[in-house]
Amino acid sequence: MLPMFFWAFVVGGLFCVIGQICFDVFKLTPGHTLSALVVLGAILDGVGLYEPLLDFAGAGASVPITSFGNSLVHGALQEAEQHGLIGVLTGMFEVTSSGISSAILFAFIGALIFKPKG
Amino acid sequence: MCAKPKKTPDQEQYDQLEKKYETKRPVLKNCLRAFWVGGLFCLVGQAISYFYIYFFNFTEQTASNPTVATMIFIAMLLTGFGVYDRLGQFAGAGSAVPVTGFGNAVISAAIEHRTEGFVLGVGSNMFKLAGSVLLFGVFSAFVVALIKTILIYMGVI
């Protein structure tokens, strides 16, 4: 259990360093950086590298935004196995629905509770 | 990408002047801060996923779903109390890259536009910042999954 915490910390931290390098060295905006990381996650899952990383680092790989791209591909492939090509379209949000739905839900609740500052 | 129009000598001079006065970014310090703050977020995420594994019978594979939801809930509280803004200034990508950064982008846009009403303000501006992540995530995932499915059909892999 303890090495898992360690590797989650290290791998998650390294993803953030990649993001920070995109900010500082390549002078990208946060929007560009996050989009690039999501695409990176999708490609990594496509070539089959993300799943071993998830087994190895746990939340270190599932908490950074790259896992969003990974789980989109994953849902699409899962459904494609059962229904063929059309499954790529219908299965897209199968796995990642929790992130999207909780973001929408909590954003609305947040807007109900909190008032804008400044 | 469209080609940039050629710069006039005045513009070039201004560019040089701008470069001279631009503050140097402390890349190494920023990277260290991003590393330990981002690592800390993932550490908390790992703790939350163990919590779900031991108390709610999730497996290691499925635990990441409730973990992400919980992290976004935490992001809601931090954003609402104004903590996440300051954290973002301190840690840069360390607070933006974890899924809490995605949550923060959605939630801060929702809170910011609440004065314009719930339908036209909150509803239509919610994905103002995070929309690009969704778009390129979905599009790249579609291309990757399509290629892989076709390759499987053709018997390549």
Interface residues (C-beta under 8 A of the other chain):
Chain A: M1 M4 F5 A8 F9 V10 V11 G12 G13 L14 F15 C16 V17 I18 G19 Q20 I21 C22 F23 D24 V25 P30 G31 H32 T33 L34 S35 L37 V38 V39 A42 I43 D45 G46 L54 D55 A57 G58 A59 G60 S62 V63 P64 I65 S67 F68 G69 S71 L72 V73 A76 L77 A80 G84 L85 G87 V88 L89 M92 V95 S98 G99 I100 S102 A103 I104 F106 A107 F108 I109 G110 A111 I113 F114 K115 P116 K117
Chain B: R25 V27 N30 C31 A34 F35 W36 V37 G38 G39 L40 F41 C42 L43 G45 Q46 A47 I48 S49 Y50 E60 Q61 S64 N65 P66 T67 V68 A69 M71 I72 F73 A75 M76 T79 G80 F81 G82 A91 G92 A93 G94 A96 V97 P98 V99 T100 G101 F102 G103 V106 I107 A109 A110 I111 E112 R114 T115 F118 V122 M126 L129 A130 S132 V133 L134 L135 F136 G137 V138 S140 A141 F142 V144 A145 L146 I147 K148 T149 I150
